[in-house]
């Protein structure tokens, strides 16, 4: 069934390949990068496999001269390929759409890209499945089980065993291989602590004290977790206001299936009974908005906003000179007070649009003020 889902970043990726000699497709392990790359045709190589590295070496000259797209999966595992790519691209800079590079960790891959291929390629992020890809009928399932094709919304019977295996794979094999110095048990404990504070302002000092490491060590661990697309640090929006602003980021587990497994949600347990259900929904909506809008090519910077005297917004989206303030409520019956609060923050920041996203069945829109459910928002934004 995964092969039948048309990934919404496909047009963006195709367009970028049309404009650049190469494109980099980044995203977490098992989010569907390989399936998407194979759908473009051409030659495919998994560079974590020695047999594919050998095959690439043998066929390199023919591939460079040929007209087929060459897809190189997990390219950060084979750094020697990047100087060769640069040479092939520079030998014929007018040819676009030649190489598609796939990778599962941003820092290692982008370091090679910046050193060897700067200015020669475009970067596109693929996320786990998002709501417009699976349809509104699966909205609840997507929130509960997450968007990973092999163990989330498409195969809920595998929850939470798939998620537990995924976390084990990342903490025991991938993250150490990518350079994270923490012991696997420490990394998993850190992930569980982040899950417990999902949606809260990051307190790296407290996390460090619990793990027996320094504030700076926690920040370095978080760099790896963020680079592996496991967590998101949502930075604060900095405004020139006469108010004291919260200056630490909020932290989220990006996939709600992983979040719920880390928090111990049983397969048939009522999610709404958990005290963190609202925070889970908030993170889910943020990820859906960013996945969909960036995946169609919107140039968005994302923040949250909070002052020490009580003004706050869950999400602030900046695109050029345009600003949108978004408040997220899990309720199906939003109130005038909910809208008034987001309106107050929008007025404070001079935003072009203020949006209240809830589970309402009666969306309402004006030029500047929106009250909507997630599905309708994504269809109209």
C-alpha positions as CSV (number, residue, x, y, z in Angstrom):
1,X,0.0,0.0,0.0
2,X,2.9,2.3,0.7
3,X,3.9,2.1,-3.0
4,X,0.5,3.4,-4.0
5,X,0.6,6.6,-1.8
6,X,1.8,9.5,-3.9
7,X,4.2,11.4,-1.6
8,X,3.4,15.1,-1.6
9,X,7.0,16.2,-1.9
10,X,7.3,14.4,-5.3
11,X,6.5,17.5,-7.4
12,X,8.9,19.6,-5.4
13,X,11.7,17.0,-5.7
14,X,11.1,16.7,-9.4
15,X,11.2,20.4,-9.8
16,X,14.4,20.8,-7.9
17,X,16.0,18.0,-10.0
18,X,14.9,20.0,-13.0
19,X,16.8,23.0,-11.8
20,X,20.0,21.5,-10.3
21,X,22.4,18.7,-11.3
22,X,21.7,17.0,-8.0
23,X,19.2,16.9,-5.1
24,X,19.5,15.7,-1.6
25,X,16.5,13.9,-0.1
26,X,16.9,13.9,3.7
27,X,14.6,12.4,6.4
28,X,14.5,9.8,9.2
29,X,15.2,6.2,8.6
30,X,12.3,4.2,7.2
31,X,10.2,7.2,6.3
32,X,9.9,6.2,2.6
33,X,13.0,7.8,1.0
34,X,14.0,4.6,-0.8
35,X,10.5,4.0,-2.1
36,X,10.2,7.5,-3.4
37,X,13.7,7.4,-5.0
38,X,12.9,4.1,-6.8
39,X,9.6,5.7,-8.1
40,X,11.8,8.1,-10.1
41,X,13.4,5.3,-12.0
42,X,17.1,5.2,-12.9
43,X,19.9,3.4,-11.1
44,X,19.8,2.8,-7.4
45,X,22.7,2.1,-5.0
46,X,22.6,1.5,-1.2
47,X,25.9,2.8,0.0
48,X,25.7,1.1,3.3
49,X,26.1,-2.2,1.4
50,X,29.6,-3.0,0.3
51,X,28.3,-4.9,-2.7
52,X,26.6,-1.7,-4.0
53,X,29.7,0.3,-3.4
54,X,31.6,-2.1,-5.6
55,X,28.9,-2.0,-8.2
56,X,29.0,1.8,-8.2
57,X,32.8,1.8,-8.6
58,X,32.6,-0.6,-11.6
59,X,29.8,1.2,-13.3
60,X,30.8,4.8,-12.5
61,X,32.1,5.9,-15.9
62,X,29.0,4.5,-17.7
63,X,26.7,6.1,-15.2
64,X,28.4,9.5,-15.5
65,X,28.1,9.4,-19.3
66,X,24.6,8.0,-19.3
67,X,21.2,9.8,-19.1
68,X,19.7,7.9,-16.2
69,X,19.1,9.4,-12.8
70,X,21.6,7.9,-10.2
71,X,20.1,7.5,-6.7
72,X,22.7,7.1,-3.9
73,X,21.1,5.9,-0.7
74,X,22.6,6.6,2.8
75,X,25.4,8.6,1.1
76,X,26.9,9.7,4.4
77,X,28.1,6.2,4.9
78,X,30.4,6.5,1.9
79,X,32.2,9.9,2.0
80,X,34.5,9.0,-0.9
81,X,31.6,9.4,-3.3
82,X,31.3,13.2,-2.8
83,X,34.5,14.3,-4.5
84,X,33.6,12.0,-7.4
85,X,30.1,13.6,-7.6
86,X,31.7,17.1,-7.7
87,X,34.0,16.1,-10.5
88,X,31.2,14.6,-12.6
89,X,28.9,17.6,-12.0
90,X,31.6,20.1,-12.8
91,X,32.5,18.4,-16.0
92,X,29.1,19.2,-17.4
93,X,27.4,21.9,-15.2
94,X,24.6,22.4,-17.7
95,X,23.1,19.0,-17.2
96,X,20.5,18.9,-14.4
97,X,18.7,16.0,-12.7
98,X,21.7,13.6,-12.7
99,X,22.0,12.6,-9.1
100,X,19.6,12.0,-6.2
101,X,21.4,11.7,-2.8
102,X,19.6,10.2,0.1
103,X,20.5,10.4,3.8
104,X,19.2,9.7,7.3
105,X,21.2,12.1,9.4
106,X,21.6,15.8,8.6
107,X,25.0,16.8,10.1
108,X,27.1,14.0,8.6
109,X,25.5,14.3,5.2
110,X,25.4,18.1,5.0
111,X,29.0,18.4,6.1
112,X,30.0,16.4,3.1
113,X,27.6,18.3,0.9
114,X,28.8,21.7,2.0
115,X,32.5,20.7,1.5
116,X,32.1,19.1,-1.9
117,X,28.8,20.1,-3.5
118,X,27.9,23.6,-2.3
119,X,25.9,25.4,-5.0
120,X,25.4,22.3,-7.0
121,X,22.3,20.8,-5.5
122,X,19.0,21.4,-3.7
123,X,17.9,19.9,-0.4
124,X,14.4,18.4,0.1
125,X,13.1,16.9,3.4
126,X,10.8,13.8,3.4
127,X,8.9,13.3,6.6
128,X,6.9,10.2,7.7
129,X,3.4,10.1,6.1
130,X,1.3,13.2,6.7
131,X,-2.4,13.8,6.7
132,X,-3.1,14.8,3.1
133,X,-1.2,11.6,2.0
134,X,-3.2,9.2,4.1
135,X,-6.6,11.0,4.1
136,X,-8.8,12.5,6.8
137,X,-10.4,9.1,7.6
138,X,-7.0,8.0,9.1
139,X,-6.5,11.3,11.0
140,X,-7.0,9.7,14.4
141,X,-4.9,6.6,13.5
142,X,-2.1,8.9,12.2
143,X,-2.0,10.8,15.4
144,X,-2.0,7.7,17.6
145,X,0.4,5.5,15.7
146,X,2.5,8.0,13.9
147,X,3.4,8.3,10.2
148,X,6.1,5.7,9.6
149,X,4.9,3.6,6.7
150,X,6.1,0.2,8.1
151,X,5.0,0.6,11.7
152,X,2.6,3.5,12.1
153,X,-0.6,4.6,10.4
154,X,-0.5,1.8,7.8
155,X,0.2,-1.0,10.2
156,X,-1.2,-0.1,13.6
157,X,-1.2,-3.8,14.7
158,X,2.6,-3.5,14.9
159,X,2.4,-0.7,17.6
160,X,4.3,-0.5,20.0
161,X,6.7,-3.3,19.1
162,X,7.8,-1.6,15.9
163,X,8.5,1.7,17.7
164,X,10.5,-0.1,20.4
165,X,12.6,-1.8,17.7
166,X,13.1,1.5,15.9
167,X,14.3,3.3,19.1
168,X,16.6,0.3,19.8
169,X,18.1,0.5,16.3
170,X,18.7,4.2,16.6
171,X,20.2,4.2,20.1
172,X,22.3,1.0,19.8
173,X,23.5,1.2,16.2
174,X,22.8,4.2,14.1
175,X,23.5,7.1,16.5
176,X,26.7,5.6,17.9
177,X,27.8,4.9,14.3
178,X,27.1,8.6,13.4
179,X,29.3,9.8,16.3
180,X,27.0,10.2,19.3
181,X,29.3,9.4,22.3
182,X,26.5,8.5,24.8
183,X,25.9,4.9,25.8
184,X,22.7,3.5,24.2
185,X,21.0,3.2,27.6
186,X,21.7,6.9,28.2
187,X,20.3,7.9,24.9
188,X,17.1,6.0,25.4
189,X,16.7,7.4,28.8
190,X,17.2,10.9,27.4
191,X,14.5,10.2,24.7
192,X,12.1,9.1,27.4
193,X,12.8,12.2,29.4
194,X,12.2,14.4,26.3
195,X,8.9,12.5,25.7
196,X,7.8,13.2,29.3
197,X,8.4,17.0,28.7
198,X,7.1,17.0,25.1
199,X,5.9,20.5,24.2
200,X,7.5,22.1,27.3
201,X,10.3,24.7,27.3
202,X,13.7,22.9,27.2
203,X,15.6,22.8,30.5
204,X,18.9,21.3,29.5
205,X,20.3,21.8,33.0
206,X,17.7,19.6,34.6
207,X,18.1,17.0,31.9
208,X,21.8,17.0,32.5
209,X,21.5,16.6,36.2
210,X,19.2,13.6,35.8
211,X,21.7,12.0,33.4
212,X,24.8,13.0,35.4
213,X,26.2,15.1,32.5
214,X,26.7,18.8,31.9
215,X,24.3,21.2,30.2
216,X,26.6,21.5,27.2
217,X,26.8,17.7,26.9
218,X,23.0,17.5,26.8
219,X,22.9,20.1,24.0
220,X,25.4,18.1,22.0
221,X,23.3,15.0,22.4
222,X,20.3,16.9,21.3
223,X,22.1,18.0,18.2
224,X,22.4,14.3,17.2
225,X,18.8,13.5,18.0
226,X,17.6,16.5,16.0
227,X,19.9,15.6,13.1
228,X,18.4,12.1,13.1
229,X,14.9,13.7,12.9
230,X,13.9,12.2,16.2
231,X,13.3,15.5,18.1
232,X,12.5,19.1,17.2
233,X,13.7,22.1,19.1
234,X,11.2,24.9,18.2
235,X,13.0,28.2,18.8
236,X,11.4,31.2,20.4
237,X,10.2,34.0,18.2
238,X,12.3,37.1,19.0
239,X,10.3,40.3,18.8
240,X,11.3,43.8,19.7
241,X,8.7,44.3,22.4
242,X,8.7,45.8,25.9
243,X,8.1,42.4,27.4
244,X,10.4,39.7,28.8
245,X,10.4,36.8,26.4
246,X,11.1,33.1,27.0
247,X,14.3,32.5,25.3
248,X,14.7,28.7,25.5
249,X,13.3,26.4,22.8
250,X,10.3,24.1,23.2
251,X,11.2,20.4,22.6
252,X,9.1,17.7,20.9
253,X,9.4,14.1,19.8
254,X,8.6,14.5,16.1
255,X,6.6,11.4,15.4
256,X,3.7,10.8,17.7
257,X,3.8,7.0,17.4
258,X,7.3,7.1,18.8
259,X,6.2,9.6,21.4
260,X,3.3,7.4,22.6
261,X,5.5,4.3,22.7
262,X,8.1,6.1,24.8
263,X,5.3,7.2,27.1
264,X,4.0,3.7,27.5
265,X,0.6,4.2,25.8
266,X,-0.9,0.7,25.5
267,X,-2.4,-0.3,22.1
268,X,-6.0,-0.1,23.2
269,X,-5.6,2.5,25.9
270,X,-7.7,5.7,25.5
271,X,-5.2,8.4,24.5
272,X,-7.6,11.1,25.8
273,X,-7.3,9.7,29.4
274,X,-3.6,10.6,29.5
275,X,-2.7,14.0,31.0
276,X,-0.3,14.7,28.1
277,X,-2.9,14.2,25.4
278,X,-3.1,18.0,24.7
279,X,0.7,18.3,24.3
280,X,0.7,15.3,22.0
281,X,-2.0,16.8,19.8
282,X,-0.1,20.1,19.7
283,X,3.1,18.5,18.5
284,X,1.2,16.4,16.0
285,X,-0.4,19.5,14.5
286,X,2.9,21.4,14.3
287,X,4.6,18.5,12.5
288,X,1.7,18.1,10.1
289,X,1.7,21.8,9.2
290,X,5.5,22.0,8.7
291,X,5.7,18.7,6.8
292,X,2.9,19.6,4.4
293,X,3.8,23.3,3.8
294,X,7.5,22.8,3.5
295,X,6.9,19.7,1.4
296,X,5.1,21.7,-1.2
297,X,7.9,24.3,-1.3
298,X,6.8,27.0,1.2
299,X,9.8,28.8,2.6
300,X,8.8,28.8,6.3
301,X,10.6,29.5,9.5
302,X,8.9,28.1,12.6
303,X,8.9,29.4,16.1
304,X,6.8,29.6,19.3
305,X,6.1,32.7,21.3
306,X,5.8,33.3,25.0
307,X,6.2,36.2,27.3
308,X,6.7,36.1,31.1
309,X,3.4,37.9,31.6
310,X,1.3,35.2,29.8
311,X,1.1,36.0,26.1
312,X,1.8,32.9,24.1
313,X,1.3,31.1,20.8
314,X,2.1,27.5,20.0
315,X,3.4,28.3,16.5
316,X,4.6,31.4,14.7
317,X,5.2,30.9,11.0
318,X,7.4,33.5,9.2
319,X,7.7,33.5,5.4
320,X,9.4,36.5,4.0
321,X,7.7,39.5,5.5
322,X,4.5,37.5,6.2
323,X,3.7,36.3,9.7
324,X,1.1,33.8,10.9
325,X,0.3,33.1,14.6
326,X,-1.2,29.7,15.3
327,X,-2.8,28.5,18.5
328,X,-3.6,24.7,18.9
329,X,-6.5,23.4,21.0
330,X,-7.5,19.7,21.2
331,X,-11.1,20.7,21.9
332,X,-13.9,20.2,19.4
333,X,-15.7,23.3,20.8
334,X,-13.3,26.2,20.6
335,X,-14.5,29.4,22.5
336,X,-14.4,33.1,21.8
337,X,-11.8,33.3,24.5
338,X,-9.5,30.9,22.6
339,X,-9.8,33.1,19.5
340,X,-9.4,36.3,21.6
341,X,-6.1,35.1,23.0
342,X,-4.6,34.2,19.6
343,X,-5.9,37.6,18.3
344,X,-4.1,39.4,21.1
345,X,-0.8,37.7,20.3
346,X,-1.2,38.4,16.6
347,X,-1.9,42.1,17.2
348,X,1.1,42.2,19.5
349,X,3.3,40.8,16.8
350,X,1.6,42.5,13.8
351,X,0.8,39.2,12.2
352,X,-0.9,39.0,8.8
353,X,-3.0,36.0,9.9
354,X,-4.1,34.5,13.2
355,X,-5.3,30.9,13.2
356,X,-7.0,28.7,15.8
357,X,-6.7,25.0,15.0
358,X,-9.0,22.7,16.9
359,X,-11.1,19.6,16.2
360,X,-14.1,21.8,15.3
361,X,-16.5,20.5,12.7
362,X,-17.5,24.1,11.8
363,X,-14.5,26.0,10.4
364,X,-14.8,29.7,9.9
365,X,-12.6,32.1,7.9
366,X,-12.2,35.8,7.3
367,X,-9.3,37.5,5.6
368,X,-7.2,37.7,8.7
369,X,-8.8,35.3,11.3
370,X,-9.2,31.6,10.8
371,X,-10.8,29.0,13.1
372,X,-10.3,25.6,11.5
373,X,-9.7,21.9,12.0
374,X,-6.4,20.6,10.8
375,X,-7.7,18.9,7.6
376,X,-9.4,22.1,6.4
377,X,-6.5,24.3,7.3
378,X,-4.1,22.2,5.2
379,X,-6.5,22.3,2.3
380,X,-6.8,26.1,2.4
381,X,-3.4,27.4,3.7
